[in-house]
């Protein structure tokens, strides 16, 4: 019965009229299998049809999570993800209001609330790693991996986005998207492999970005080709890129950096360009609230995030002036991602 429920519903977004990624589907499947294996092995010996999932089962599961969280074996982010999956499953079986708010199951908010603002600068620069030097070393070994890194550096792309990008067709003119004539003639149209399928435009407005596109076009010879090796499937190309990252120490245990750190570094650079001050996470001084908000809006859009508050992960919490009160940060519902 569980398999039939998954086949019928797992492709759907939990709240929007659209589908979800294969990754999300796989994670939901693993969770649902774990959920009913856990209940069947519970000391109370629950014997249940998945359609009879009820409040007492929710209590048993969340009580277990509470014990694991207190012991430090389960993080707030994991609890939020699992809770969301369980709530989604309840909706699939016609019980959308089965679960109470998450705070009803945990006596300490720290056990389930993620800290949105980052306390550590995750850019490569902060770890003393020079991006150009590393990319040059990678280039001598694999030009496709080098192209992906250059695109990550220049356009703050996620791992999958860089692999799937087609540099010949994904560059469009300002006129095509009705952008004003403000000196930026072309934009990168990022829409393949994006989180939630969210499309975004990124201005090609400096030498680093122009060179990244030029290099990617030299690597992707065909007009409709991506920067990955055309002989590989998407999954093979992703595995190949991960292998190259490990080979050149682009890991937390190697150089102390990961490709996602290039998103952090690019966001910090954009913040400094817009405000003329480093972001708070890099020790920057206070910026006028209106200018800070403008920078965060632009950066959130470039990163592909719908919430401005998510920029605190990349830039640090906003440093308010004595005349203003801090704005509460809305907690995210899920992780997600690889994936910020």
PLY file of the C-alpha trace (Angstrom):
ply
format ascii 1.0
element vertex 340
property float x
property float y
property float z
element edge 339
property int vertex1
property int vertex2
end_header
0.00 0.00 0.00
2.83 2.43 0.82
4.27 1.90 -2.66
0.91 2.73 -4.24
0.61 5.92 -2.19
4.11 7.00 -3.23
3.42 6.25 -6.88
0.27 8.36 -6.77
1.52 11.37 -4.81
5.30 11.53 -4.46
5.83 13.55 -7.63
3.70 16.42 -6.29
4.87 19.51 -4.44
3.47 19.61 -0.91
1.65 22.94 -1.37
2.05 24.15 -4.97
0.54 22.84 -8.22
3.80 21.53 -9.62
6.17 18.58 -9.46
9.30 18.09 -7.37
12.83 16.97 -8.22
13.97 13.35 -8.35
16.14 14.10 -5.33
13.14 15.18 -3.26
11.17 12.14 -4.41
14.01 9.83 -3.38
14.37 11.50 0.02
10.61 11.25 0.67
10.63 7.58 -0.30
13.51 6.78 2.06
11.78 8.68 4.86
8.43 6.91 4.41
10.10 3.49 4.39
12.00 4.42 7.55
8.83 5.78 9.17
6.83 2.57 8.88
9.82 0.34 9.63
10.28 2.38 12.83
6.62 2.07 13.81
6.52 -1.66 13.18
9.64 -2.11 15.30
8.38 0.16 18.09
7.99 -1.37 21.61
4.23 -0.90 21.26
4.36 -3.15 18.19
2.28 -0.94 15.94
0.63 -2.94 13.18
-0.77 -0.53 10.69
-1.88 0.09 7.16
-0.19 3.33 5.99
-3.66 4.82 5.47
-4.37 4.42 9.21
-1.44 6.64 10.23
-2.70 8.65 13.20
-1.85 11.06 15.99
-0.51 8.35 18.30
1.96 7.35 15.61
3.05 10.99 15.24
3.56 11.17 19.01
5.72 8.03 18.99
7.91 9.28 16.14
8.38 12.82 17.47
9.13 11.49 20.96
11.94 9.44 19.45
13.24 12.48 17.55
13.15 14.48 20.78
15.38 11.92 22.51
17.77 11.83 19.55
17.94 15.64 19.41
18.67 15.90 23.15
21.49 13.40 22.68
22.92 15.49 19.83
22.27 12.83 17.20
19.63 14.75 15.26
20.02 18.33 14.04
17.28 20.98 13.88
17.51 21.02 10.09
16.97 17.25 9.91
14.02 17.41 12.29
12.40 20.16 10.21
12.90 18.16 7.01
11.51 14.94 8.50
8.58 16.77 10.08
7.74 18.34 6.73
7.87 14.95 5.00
5.59 13.45 7.66
3.13 16.33 7.27
3.18 15.88 3.50
2.46 12.16 3.87
-0.49 12.92 6.15
-1.90 15.11 3.38
-1.51 12.27 0.88
-3.76 10.01 2.98
-6.40 12.70 3.42
-5.35 13.92 6.87
-3.77 17.35 6.20
-4.48 18.59 9.75
-3.20 15.49 11.54
0.04 17.07 12.74
0.02 19.85 15.30
2.51 22.74 14.94
6.05 21.47 15.42
6.50 23.36 18.70
3.81 21.16 20.30
6.16 18.16 20.12
9.41 19.72 21.36
9.95 21.41 24.72
13.01 23.39 23.59
12.91 25.53 20.40
16.65 25.05 19.96
16.01 21.42 19.13
14.00 22.16 16.00
14.72 25.78 15.01
17.52 26.35 12.55
19.81 29.31 12.96
19.38 31.24 9.75
22.19 33.76 10.19
25.65 32.40 9.59
28.42 32.94 12.06
31.28 31.79 9.84
32.49 33.20 6.53
32.38 30.21 4.15
34.00 31.96 1.20
37.21 30.56 -0.27
38.90 33.87 0.47
38.23 33.53 4.18
39.99 30.15 4.16
43.03 31.57 2.38
42.27 29.74 -0.88
42.85 31.59 -4.15
40.09 30.66 -6.60
42.01 31.41 -9.80
45.01 29.32 -8.74
42.85 26.30 -7.95
40.86 26.59 -11.17
44.06 26.75 -13.20
45.22 23.50 -11.61
41.86 21.88 -12.34
41.91 23.17 -15.92
45.10 21.23 -16.69
43.26 18.05 -15.73
39.62 18.59 -16.81
38.38 21.59 -18.78
34.72 20.71 -18.14
35.24 20.86 -14.38
37.19 24.11 -14.78
34.31 25.61 -16.77
31.85 24.66 -14.02
34.04 26.26 -11.35
34.43 29.44 -13.38
30.65 29.67 -13.75
30.17 29.06 -10.02
32.69 31.78 -9.26
31.24 34.32 -11.68
27.50 33.68 -11.33
27.12 32.02 -7.92
25.66 28.91 -9.50
24.86 25.78 -7.58
26.70 22.56 -8.40
23.99 21.10 -10.67
23.23 24.45 -12.30
26.84 24.80 -13.45
26.90 21.31 -14.95
23.68 21.85 -16.90
24.31 25.38 -18.14
24.41 25.88 -21.91
26.60 28.92 -22.51
25.60 29.45 -26.13
21.83 29.50 -25.62
21.52 30.64 -21.99
22.93 34.12 -22.64
20.25 36.60 -23.70
20.22 40.30 -24.46
18.77 42.99 -22.21
16.27 43.79 -24.95
14.98 40.20 -24.96
13.96 40.48 -21.31
12.92 44.14 -21.45
15.72 45.26 -19.15
16.59 48.98 -19.09
19.63 50.24 -20.98
21.84 50.74 -17.91
25.10 49.50 -19.38
24.40 45.76 -19.04
23.87 44.37 -22.53
23.55 40.66 -21.70
22.21 38.41 -18.95
22.73 34.78 -18.01
19.36 33.00 -18.01
19.70 30.27 -15.38
16.81 27.81 -15.42
18.22 24.27 -15.73
18.82 22.38 -12.51
17.64 25.25 -10.33
16.10 24.63 -6.93
12.32 24.54 -7.26
12.64 25.22 -11.00
13.07 28.93 -10.24
14.41 30.88 -13.23
16.70 33.84 -12.63
18.63 36.40 -14.64
22.17 37.36 -13.75
23.82 40.44 -15.30
26.99 39.82 -17.27
28.51 43.10 -16.19
32.19 42.58 -15.38
35.31 40.98 -16.83
35.14 37.86 -14.63
31.64 37.06 -15.87
32.48 37.77 -19.50
35.56 35.52 -19.31
33.57 32.72 -17.62
31.07 32.73 -20.49
33.80 32.91 -23.13
35.66 29.98 -21.54
32.47 27.93 -21.19
31.70 28.49 -24.86
35.14 27.24 -25.84
34.50 24.08 -23.81
30.92 23.51 -25.01
31.47 23.41 -28.75
27.92 22.53 -29.81
25.33 25.30 -29.79
22.98 23.24 -27.59
25.63 21.56 -25.42
26.20 22.14 -21.73
29.66 22.58 -20.23
29.76 18.94 -19.09
31.42 16.23 -21.15
28.90 15.42 -23.94
29.77 11.72 -23.64
28.35 11.60 -20.10
24.81 11.52 -18.78
23.82 14.16 -16.25
24.36 11.78 -13.33
27.75 10.71 -14.71
28.73 14.35 -15.21
27.77 15.17 -11.62
29.81 12.23 -10.31
32.75 13.25 -12.49
32.69 16.80 -11.13
32.55 15.52 -7.55
35.51 13.25 -8.29
37.55 16.15 -9.65
36.69 18.25 -6.59
37.96 15.48 -4.32
41.08 14.93 -6.43
42.08 18.59 -6.06
41.16 18.86 -2.39
38.09 21.05 -2.88
36.52 19.51 0.22
36.18 20.42 3.89
38.87 17.91 4.80
41.16 19.03 1.96
41.53 22.76 1.38
38.72 23.47 3.82
36.40 24.75 1.07
33.62 23.33 -1.09
32.19 24.57 -4.41
29.19 26.10 -2.59
31.65 28.49 -0.92
31.94 30.27 -4.27
28.28 31.32 -3.88
29.16 32.80 -0.50
32.18 34.61 -1.93
30.23 35.94 -4.93
27.43 37.20 -2.70
29.96 38.98 -0.49
31.60 40.58 -3.53
28.24 41.77 -4.85
27.37 43.23 -1.46
30.62 45.18 -1.39
30.09 46.41 -4.97
26.60 47.68 -4.14
27.27 49.13 -0.66
31.02 49.89 -0.90
31.50 47.97 2.35
32.24 44.31 3.14
29.26 42.31 4.45
28.85 41.92 8.23
30.14 38.35 8.14
33.45 39.65 6.74
33.74 42.38 9.38
32.11 45.16 7.40
30.98 48.37 9.06
27.36 49.45 9.40
25.55 50.30 6.17
22.53 52.56 5.80
19.40 50.38 6.21
17.93 51.30 2.83
21.16 50.48 1.00
21.62 47.26 2.94
18.08 46.18 2.03
18.63 47.05 -1.63
21.80 44.95 -1.72
20.13 42.00 -0.05
17.17 42.12 -2.45
19.47 42.03 -5.48
21.66 39.31 -4.04
18.69 37.12 -3.05
17.37 37.35 -6.61
20.76 36.49 -8.10
21.15 33.51 -5.78
17.70 32.23 -6.72
16.08 32.66 -3.30
12.58 33.99 -2.75
13.26 35.28 0.77
15.55 38.21 1.47
16.20 36.85 4.96
18.17 33.94 3.47
20.97 36.37 2.61
21.95 36.32 6.30
23.42 32.87 5.63
25.77 34.39 3.05
26.32 37.89 4.42
25.68 37.66 8.15
22.99 39.42 10.15
22.30 43.02 9.31
24.03 45.47 11.63
21.33 47.85 12.72
21.94 51.41 13.75
21.01 52.57 17.29
17.88 54.27 15.95
16.27 51.15 14.52
15.09 47.85 15.94
16.27 44.50 14.62
13.89 42.85 12.18
12.93 39.30 13.19
14.25 36.67 10.82
11.61 34.26 9.59
12.71 30.68 10.02
12.74 28.54 6.91
10.39 25.60 6.69
12.94 23.22 5.20
16.56 22.88 4.23
16.86 21.92 1.37
20.16 21.40 -1.12
22.72 21.43 -1.26
21.61 22.63 -1.10
21.73 26.99 -0.14
0 1
1 2
2 3
3 4
4 5
5 6
6 7
7 8
8 9
9 10
10 11
11 12
12 13
13 14
14 15
15 16
16 17
17 18
18 19
19 20
20 21
21 22
22 23
23 24
24 25
25 26
26 27
27 28
28 29
29 30
30 31
31 32
32 33
33 34
34 35
35 36
36 37
37 38
38 39
39 40
40 41
41 42
42 43
43 44
44 45
45 46
46 47
47 48
48 49
49 50
50 51
51 52
52 53
53 54
54 55
55 56
56 57
57 58
58 59
59 60
60 61
61 62
62 63
63 64
64 65
65 66
66 67
67 68
68 69
69 70
70 71
71 72
72 73
73 74
74 75
75 76
76 77
77 78
78 79
79 80
80 81
81 82
82 83
83 84
84 85
85 86
86 87
87 88
88 89
89 90
90 91
91 92
92 93
93 94
94 95
95 96
96 97
97 98
98 99
99 100
100 101
101 102
102 103
103 104
104 105
105 106
106 107
107 108
108 109
109 110
110 111
111 112
112 113
113 114
114 115
115 116
116 117
117 118
118 119
119 120
120 121
121 122
122 123
123 124
124 125
125 126
126 127
127 128
128 129
129 130
130 131
131 132
132 133
133 134
134 135
135 136
136 137
137 138
138 139
139 140
140 141
141 142
142 143
143 144
144 145
145 146
146 147
147 148
148 149
149 150
150 151
151 152
152 153
153 154
154 155
155 156
156 157
157 158
158 159
159 160
160 161
161 162
162 163
163 164
164 165
165 166
166 167
167 168
168 169
169 170
170 171
171 172
172 173
173 174
174 175
175 176
176 177
177 178
178 179
179 180
180 181
181 182
182 183
183 184
184 185
185 186
186 187
187 188
188 189
189 190
190 191
191 192
192 193
193 194
194 195
195 196
196 197
197 198
198 199
199 200
200 201
201 202
202 203
203 204
204 205
205 206
206 207
207 208
208 209
209 210
210 211
211 212
212 213
213 214
214 215
215 216
216 217
217 218
218 219
219 220
220 221
221 222
222 223
223 224
224 225
225 226
226 227
227 228
228 229
229 230
230 231
231 232
232 233
233 234
234 235
235 236
236 237
237 238
238 239
239 240
240 241
241 242
242 243
243 244
244 245
245 246
246 247
247 248
248 249
249 250
250 251
251 252
252 253
253 254
254 255
255 256
256 257
257 258
258 259
259 260
260 261
261 262
262 263
263 264
264 265
265 266
266 267
267 268
268 269
269 270
270 271
271 272
272 273
273 274
274 275
275 276
276 277
277 278
278 279
279 280
280 281
281 282
282 283
283 284
284 285
285 286
286 287
287 288
288 289
289 290
290 291
291 292
292 293
293 294
294 295
295 296
296 297
297 298
298 299
299 300
300 301
301 302
302 303
303 304
304 305
305 306
306 307
307 308
308 309
309 310
310 311
311 312
312 313
313 314
314 315
315 316
316 317
317 318
318 319
319 320
320 321
321 322
322 323
323 324
324 325
325 326
326 327
327 328
328 329
329 330
330 331
331 332
332 333
333 334
334 335
335 336
336 337
337 338
338 339
